[in-house]
Amino acid sequence: CGDHAHDHSHEKRAFPVTALTPPTRALEWGDLNIIHTTDSHGWLLGHQKTSFPEPNYSGDLGDFASFVSHMKQLALEKDVDLLLVDSGDLHDGTGLSDGFPPGGVDGHESNKFLAKLPYDLMSIGNHELYIYANTLDMFQNFAPQLKGRYLSSNVNITVADKHGKPQSVPVGSRFAKFKTRKGRKVTSLGVLFDFTDNDKNTTVQKVSDMVQEKWFFDAIQEEPDLFLLVGHMPVQRDDWPLVFNAVRKVHPTTPILILGGHSHIRDCVQLDGRSMSLESGRYMETVGWMSANLDKKGSKKNITFSRRYLDPNRVTYEFHTRTRNASFDTSSGKSITQGLLQLAEKFDLNFKFGTAPQDFTIDRSPFPSNSSLLSLYAAEAMPVALTINNTRASIPNIMITNSGSQRFDVYAGAFTKNDQLTASPFADSFLFIPNITAGVAKQVLPALNNAGAENRKRALEELLEGRERELYKKGYVDMIFRKWLEEMDRRDGLERRAGQNLTLGYVTKDSCPGVGDDVVHAPLPFFETPDFIGSNAPNVTDDTPIDLVFVDFIEDQLLSILNSLQTAKNFTTTDVQSYTPVLASAVLGLFAQKAWN
Ligand SMILES: O=c1ccn([C@@H]2O[C@H](COP(=O)(O)O)[C@@H](O)[C@H]2O)c(=O)[nH]1
């Protein structure tokens, strides 16, 4: 690496001293440019572990703010437009969003830092809707700070009106119309995919119904210079074409720029020659770049677009802003980093539960295996953590959860409150049904997985079919992310890892012309994992009554599988009881305290 790559330590916080590969190509600027984030899930202090690929993503939100500010200055010098856009899912993912003390609200504190950035548009994600209190916080406290630019075209919240009567209103704005610094007229929407697992008193309208609404029709009538469609919806194999076609019907040639999210991948597609759709990964592991050279109104020629997936770290940021370590930080950037570090301290995120003896990974280890986080969680951590101070501890059991409940790898070394919440952010409860005979209970996990596997075989082209379609609507996109990782490994993972002296990272092949990744990497090894994981079955006879324990997130599926496996009783939610007050997000910490000290 060049000199630049080594010049990235900063006194603001312990920073990985690993040498990072710098980009080699300048960004292609157009007359309209966009910096895009999505699915940040609370990763505002960046990725702090030293094993690759983590250092690629070590820039924190303060660094990002400095980057944006320098890029705005470059845009002024070039006399072009630069917009900052986010596609949602600000909650659930790290201690900064989820490590709040009792009585707090998820994301309330961390979102204050996002609001300090000059976002031109943000749209709502499904993780803003699992818990009503979070949606209410977005409605009351976050959206107003965006001054009409927090978009929720098809998402409402029910709140009391001034007479105390319930009324359903958009969480943010249905659409936004504004002019850029260069005077370009923009019409924007903020669309959420057809999500169905939202909490009571929040509403998600189907995209197909939204495009029939009068407000939608009215909003798109006037021709702007461009449509900027933001939304928490993957850019391929979802409903963007419904929105795109509805706009195209009225405006056959107006540029349409789409910024999507949700499936956590880097992706790009062009629905026609005057449009580009970009999706920019997850967890602040990617900052997306899109540029367009917009021509005259009425032109039918293809527009020249570019797109790039940046690794968010100071080496990348300094390369593209032509700054050095000494000139990079802005005062606002530094104060954002300081504020986040103070929040981490306030939430006690460095509290150490124990020392992880090795790395435990989700997709990089075979399942089951000693280095699989899924094996660790299901076979070791749940049985320990869920039976602490539990009167049912002596009754044999099988414990089941969804593998998607584990969201991030655990690395060797100190295992802190923040590590616990990054690995397992969901505050889901554990339920149980007593007196299920062991012979039946043992069949539940394989049956759940077979159902998943059968559908997986039908492949992604048929993703929106049948049972998989139902799961997708509840927010399950793990299979798309895993398929993406699998493909990059299968393509040339072995060769790239063996030969070319490349650091590990994402290797993207999308449907847009040219190379998208800003830095060339070797992909991570990938192993298949099941959709559902469970503890080892107890060593009892098949007629022994045992406790069937499961996480509440999978209750519907578990009940329907259980009812398909036996005919003695039709189990419903009334047969289900609370197993323990221990939440899914606390399991690894409790286990670490016992096993890793
Ligand atoms: O309570 C919950 C909520 C979600 N999950 C998992 O999250 C994904 C959906 O999250 P995206 O970030 O939108 O992909 C879903 O597939 C579940 O795996 C959960 O386990 N518990």
Ligand as a Chemical Component Dictionary entry (heavy atoms), coordinates in Angstrom:
data_LIG
# 
_chem_comp.id                   LIG 
_chem_comp.type                 NON-POLYMER 
_chem_comp.pdbx_formal_charge   0 
_chem_comp.three_letter_code    LIG 
# 
loop_
_chem_comp_atom.comp_id 
_chem_comp_atom.atom_id 
_chem_comp_atom.alt_atom_id 
_chem_comp_atom.type_symbol 
_chem_comp_atom.charge 
_chem_comp_atom.model_Cartn_x 
_chem_comp_atom.model_Cartn_y 
_chem_comp_atom.model_Cartn_z 
_chem_comp_atom.pdbx_ordinal 
LIG O1 O1 O 0 -37.144 -9.507  16.253 1  
LIG C1 C1 C 0 -36.491 -9.803  15.223 2  
LIG C2 C2 C 0 -36.458 -8.990  14.100 3  
LIG C3 C3 C 0 -35.726 -9.372  12.999 4  
LIG N1 N1 N 0 -35.034 -10.535 13.019 5  
LIG C4 C4 C 0 -34.183 -10.902 11.848 6  
LIG O2 O2 O 0 -33.968 -9.751  11.045 7  
LIG C5 C5 C 0 -34.270 -10.020 9.690  8  
LIG C6 C6 C 0 -34.876 -8.798  9.062  9  
LIG O3 O3 O 0 -33.965 -7.772  9.224  10 
LIG P1 P1 P 0 -33.380 -6.934  7.985  11 
LIG O4 O4 O 0 -32.308 -6.074  8.583  12 
LIG O5 O5 O 0 -34.510 -6.144  7.494  13 
LIG O6 O6 O 0 -32.823 -7.939  7.065  14 
LIG C7 C7 C 0 -35.167 -11.212 9.714  15 
LIG O7 O7 O 0 -34.884 -12.014 8.616  16 
LIG C8 C8 C 0 -34.729 -11.938 10.959 17 
LIG O8 O8 O 0 -33.658 -12.773 10.599 18 
LIG C9 C9 C 0 -35.074 -11.346 14.120 19 
LIG O9 O9 O 0 -34.456 -12.414 14.169 20 
LIG N2 N2 N 0 -35.801 -10.954 15.218 21 
# 
loop_
_chem_comp_bond.comp_id 
_chem_comp_bond.atom_id_1 
_chem_comp_bond.atom_id_2 
_chem_comp_bond.value_order 
_chem_comp_bond.pdbx_ordinal 
LIG O1 C1 DOUB 1  
LIG C1 C2 SING 2  
LIG C1 N2 SING 3  
LIG C2 C3 DOUB 4  
LIG C3 N1 SING 5  
LIG N1 C4 SING 6  
LIG N1 C9 SING 7  
LIG C4 O2 SING 8  
LIG C4 C8 SING 9  
LIG O2 C5 SING 10 
LIG C5 C6 SING 11 
LIG C5 C7 SING 12 
LIG C6 O3 SING 13 
LIG O3 P1 SING 14 
LIG P1 O4 DOUB 15 
LIG P1 O5 SING 16 
LIG P1 O6 SING 17 
LIG C7 O7 SING 18 
LIG C7 C8 SING 19 
LIG C8 O8 SING 20 
LIG C9 O9 DOUB 21 
LIG C9 N2 SING 22 
# 
